[in-house]
Amino acid sequence: MHKRPKYSAPALEKGLDIIEYLSSRDEGENLTSIASGIGKSNGEIFRMLSVLVQRGFVDRLPESDRFLLSDKLFRLGLNRPRKKNLMALAIPAMEEFARECQNACHLAVRAGNEIVVVTRVESPINVGIAVRVGHRLPMAQAPSGRCIAAFSRADEIEAMVSEIRRSEGARKAKEFRSSIEEVRRLGYSLVKDGFSVGVTGVSAPVLDLDSRQCIAAMTSPILHYVHLENADLEKIASRLRHHADAVSRQYSNHMADPGRASDD
């Protein structure tokens, strides 16, 4: 038996229902399908949907009657002080890594069962792979997701493994658990063809040193150019880990004493 909520705000609840429904739709939905999806009539949600479009939380696709969730909620989330501080500290380290290793780099955080890219720096050379800000991918499929999972709490890891077992089967769940154990052993994630054929994803954890929990992952997608050897990949991974560790120290120092500048 569900306990009745102490307070009710029907208009707000309808708006949140629309946002939650659209969050799982990639192709866009029309008014009728949205209303049906949340158990309301067209008339009940027409004005609410119009306001969400006006405020920028929902986009109406050009020359179409279909609606898609915008990235405004994501952008608002990045304005939280902890996220802003993390990105501000990470960008110089990512730029230094890009100069050293001639590869692009991005920072990803966990969002439910997915990772989402929150900032990036480009490769200083003409040819390279870059991942756009806002890009999402299931945790188990992304090098950064495996990296974040490897340094999560035990109960969170078990929840991820259980979800993969439910959605993809026991073999995939076993592979995921084995991969994150390897990440913990090495201190970084290295997944060949993790993004696409011909690309290796190298990812290193950014930790909150007080809790020892992973709060983000710095990742570099590396093209398999002709003379790339495993030793080169390991060297790149080592430098990425070096810069991620520096961000971990800076972030933890900043959280402990926000008014003190980091020496790193």
C-alpha positions as CSV (number, residue, x, y, z in Angstrom):
1,M,0.0,0.0,0.0
2,H,1.5,3.3,-1.1
3,K,1.5,6.1,1.5
4,R,-0.3,9.2,0.2
5,P,2.0,12.3,-0.1
6,K,1.6,14.9,2.5
7,Y,1.4,17.7,-0.1
8,S,0.2,17.7,-3.7
9,A,1.0,20.1,-6.6
10,P,-0.8,18.6,-9.6
11,A,0.5,21.1,-12.2
12,L,4.1,20.6,-11.1
13,E,3.6,16.8,-11.0
14,K,2.3,16.9,-14.6
15,G,5.4,18.9,-15.7
16,L,7.7,16.5,-14.0
17,D,5.9,13.5,-15.5
18,I,6.4,15.0,-19.0
19,I,10.1,15.6,-18.3
20,E,10.6,12.1,-17.0
21,Y,8.7,10.5,-19.9
22,L,10.7,12.4,-22.5
23,S,14.0,11.7,-20.8
24,S,13.8,8.1,-22.1
25,R,12.7,9.0,-25.7
26,D,15.4,9.7,-28.3
27,E,13.3,10.3,-31.4
28,G,10.7,12.8,-30.1
29,E,7.0,12.3,-29.2
30,N,3.9,14.1,-30.3
31,L,1.3,15.5,-27.8
32,T,-1.0,12.5,-28.0
33,S,1.8,9.9,-27.4
34,I,3.1,12.0,-24.4
35,A,-0.3,12.3,-22.9
36,S,-0.9,8.5,-23.3
37,G,2.5,7.8,-21.9
38,I,1.8,9.6,-18.6
39,G,-1.8,8.6,-18.4
40,K,-3.3,12.1,-19.1
41,S,-5.5,13.6,-21.8
42,N,-4.2,16.0,-24.5
43,G,-6.1,18.9,-22.9
44,E,-4.5,18.2,-19.4
45,I,-1.0,18.6,-20.6
46,F,-1.2,21.0,-23.6
47,R,-0.5,24.2,-21.6
48,M,2.1,22.5,-19.4
49,L,4.0,21.3,-22.5
50,S,3.8,24.7,-24.1
51,V,5.3,26.3,-21.0
52,L,8.1,23.7,-20.9
53,V,8.9,24.6,-24.5
54,Q,8.9,28.4,-23.7
55,R,11.2,27.9,-20.7
56,G,13.6,25.8,-22.8
57,F,13.2,22.4,-21.0
58,V,11.6,20.8,-24.0
59,D,12.4,21.4,-27.7
60,R,9.8,21.3,-30.5
61,L,11.5,19.7,-33.5
62,P,11.5,22.0,-36.6
63,E,8.5,21.6,-38.9
64,S,7.2,18.8,-36.7
65,D,4.6,18.1,-34.0
66,R,7.1,16.1,-32.0
67,F,8.8,17.2,-28.8
68,L,12.2,16.2,-27.3
69,L,13.8,16.9,-24.0
70,S,16.4,19.6,-24.2
71,D,19.7,19.7,-22.4
72,K,18.7,22.5,-20.1
73,L,18.4,20.3,-17.0
74,F,21.9,18.9,-17.8
75,R,23.3,22.5,-18.1
76,L,21.6,23.6,-14.9
77,G,23.2,20.6,-13.1
78,L,26.6,21.7,-14.2
79,N,26.0,25.0,-12.4
80,R,26.2,23.3,-9.1
81,P,29.3,24.6,-7.3
82,R,30.9,21.2,-6.9
83,K,30.5,20.4,-10.6
84,K,31.8,23.9,-11.6
85,N,34.8,23.6,-9.3
86,L,35.6,20.1,-10.7
87,M,35.5,21.2,-14.3
88,A,37.6,24.4,-13.6
89,L,40.3,22.2,-11.9
90,A,40.2,19.5,-14.6
91,I,40.5,21.6,-17.7
92,P,44.1,22.8,-17.2
93,A,45.2,19.2,-16.5
94,M,43.3,18.0,-19.6
95,E,45.0,20.6,-21.7
96,E,48.4,19.6,-20.4
97,F,47.7,16.0,-21.1
98,A,46.5,16.9,-24.7
99,R,49.8,18.8,-25.3
100,E,51.9,15.9,-23.9
101,C,50.2,13.0,-25.7
102,Q,48.7,14.8,-28.7
103,N,45.2,13.4,-28.0
104,A,41.9,14.9,-27.1
105,C,40.5,14.4,-23.6
106,H,37.1,14.7,-22.0
107,L,35.7,14.5,-18.5
108,A,32.6,12.4,-17.7
109,V,30.5,12.0,-14.6
110,R,27.8,9.4,-13.7
111,A,24.2,10.1,-14.4
112,G,22.1,7.2,-13.2
113,N,23.1,4.1,-15.2
114,E,24.9,6.3,-17.8
115,I,28.0,8.5,-18.1
116,V,27.6,12.0,-19.5
117,V,30.5,14.1,-20.9
118,V,30.6,17.5,-19.1
119,T,33.7,19.1,-20.7
120,R,36.5,18.4,-23.2
121,V,39.6,19.7,-24.7
122,E,40.7,19.1,-28.4
123,S,43.8,17.4,-29.7
124,P,46.5,19.9,-30.7
125,I,47.1,18.1,-33.9
126,N,44.9,18.1,-37.0
127,V,43.7,14.5,-36.8
128,G,42.0,13.0,-33.7
129,I,38.8,11.8,-32.1
130,A,36.7,14.1,-29.9
131,V,33.5,13.4,-27.9
132,R,30.9,16.1,-27.7
133,V,29.8,17.6,-24.4
134,G,26.5,16.1,-23.3
135,H,27.2,12.7,-25.0
136,R,25.7,9.8,-23.0
137,L,26.5,6.1,-22.9
138,P,25.6,3.2,-20.6
139,M,28.1,2.7,-17.8
140,A,29.1,-0.8,-18.9
141,Q,29.8,0.3,-22.5
142,A,32.1,3.3,-21.8
143,P,35.7,3.2,-20.6
144,S,34.8,6.1,-18.3
145,G,31.8,4.2,-17.0
146,R,33.9,1.2,-16.1
147,C,36.4,3.5,-14.4
148,I,33.8,5.2,-12.3
149,A,32.2,1.9,-11.4
150,A,35.5,0.4,-10.3
151,F,35.9,3.1,-7.6
152,S,32.3,3.2,-6.5
153,R,30.8,1.8,-3.3
154,A,30.3,-1.9,-3.1
155,D,26.5,-1.6,-3.0
156,E,26.6,0.6,-6.1
157,I,28.7,-1.9,-8.0
158,E,26.3,-4.7,-7.0
159,A,23.4,-2.6,-8.3
160,M,25.2,-2.0,-11.6
161,V,26.0,-5.7,-12.0
162,S,22.5,-6.7,-11.2
163,E,21.1,-4.3,-13.8
164,I,23.4,-5.6,-16.5
165,R,22.5,-9.1,-15.6
166,R,18.8,-8.2,-15.9
167,S,19.1,-6.3,-19.2
168,E,22.0,-8.1,-20.9
169,G,22.4,-11.5,-19.3
170,A,24.7,-13.3,-16.9
171,R,27.7,-13.4,-19.3
172,K,27.7,-9.6,-19.8
173,A,27.4,-9.1,-16.0
174,K,30.4,-11.4,-15.4
175,E,32.4,-9.6,-18.0
176,F,31.6,-6.2,-16.5
177,R,32.6,-7.3,-13.0
178,S,35.9,-8.8,-14.3
179,S,36.6,-5.6,-16.2
180,I,36.1,-3.3,-13.2
181,E,38.3,-5.6,-11.1
182,E,41.0,-5.1,-13.7
183,V,40.6,-1.3,-13.6
184,R,41.0,-1.3,-9.8
185,R,44.2,-3.4,-10.2
186,L,45.7,-1.1,-12.9
187,G,44.4,2.2,-11.7
188,Y,42.9,3.0,-15.1
189,S,40.6,1.6,-17.8
190,L,41.9,0.7,-21.3
191,V,39.3,-0.6,-23.7
192,K,40.2,-1.3,-27.3
193,D,37.4,-0.4,-29.7
194,G,35.5,1.0,-26.7
195,F,34.1,3.9,-28.9
196,S,34.2,2.4,-32.4
197,V,36.4,0.1,-34.4
198,G,40.0,1.4,-34.5
199,V,39.7,3.5,-31.3
200,T,41.0,2.7,-27.8
201,G,39.4,4.4,-24.9
202,V,41.8,5.2,-22.0
203,S,40.2,6.4,-18.8
204,A,41.6,7.4,-15.3
205,P,39.6,8.1,-12.2
206,V,39.2,11.5,-10.4
207,L,38.7,10.7,-6.8
208,D,37.3,12.4,-3.7
209,L,40.3,11.5,-1.5
210,D,38.2,11.8,1.7
211,S,35.7,9.2,0.7
212,R,37.9,7.4,-1.9
213,Q,34.9,7.5,-4.2
214,C,35.2,8.2,-7.9
215,I,33.5,11.5,-8.9
216,A,34.5,11.6,-12.5
217,A,36.7,10.0,-15.1
218,M,39.2,11.7,-17.5
219,T,39.2,9.8,-20.8
220,S,41.1,10.0,-24.1
221,P,39.9,8.2,-27.3
222,I,43.0,7.1,-29.2
223,L,43.1,6.3,-32.9
224,H,44.9,3.1,-33.8
225,Y,47.5,4.7,-36.1
226,V,50.0,2.5,-37.9
227,H,52.8,2.4,-35.4
228,L,50.8,2.4,-32.2
229,E,52.1,-0.2,-29.8
230,N,50.7,-1.5,-26.4
231,A,53.7,0.3,-24.8
232,D,52.5,3.6,-26.2
233,L,49.0,3.0,-24.9
234,E,50.4,2.2,-21.4
235,K,52.5,5.3,-21.5
236,I,49.5,7.4,-22.5
237,A,47.4,5.7,-19.7
238,S,50.2,6.5,-17.2
239,R,50.2,10.2,-18.1
240,L,46.4,10.4,-18.0
241,R,46.4,8.8,-14.5
242,H,49.1,11.3,-13.5
243,H,46.9,14.3,-14.4
244,A,43.7,12.7,-13.0
245,D,45.6,12.1,-9.7
246,A,46.6,15.8,-9.7
247,V,42.9,16.8,-10.2
248,S,41.9,14.5,-7.3
249,R,44.4,16.2,-5.0
250,Q,43.3,19.7,-6.1
251,Y,39.6,18.9,-5.8
252,S,40.0,17.3,-2.3
253,N,42.1,20.3,-1.1
254,H,39.6,22.7,-2.5
255,M,36.6,20.9,-0.8
256,A,38.5,20.8,2.5
257,D,39.4,24.5,2.3
258,P,37.6,26.4,-0.5
259,G,39.4,29.6,0.2
260,R,42.9,28.2,-0.2
261,A,44.5,27.9,-3.6
262,S,45.9,24.6,-4.5
263,D,49.7,24.2,-4.8
264,D,49.4,21.4,-7.4
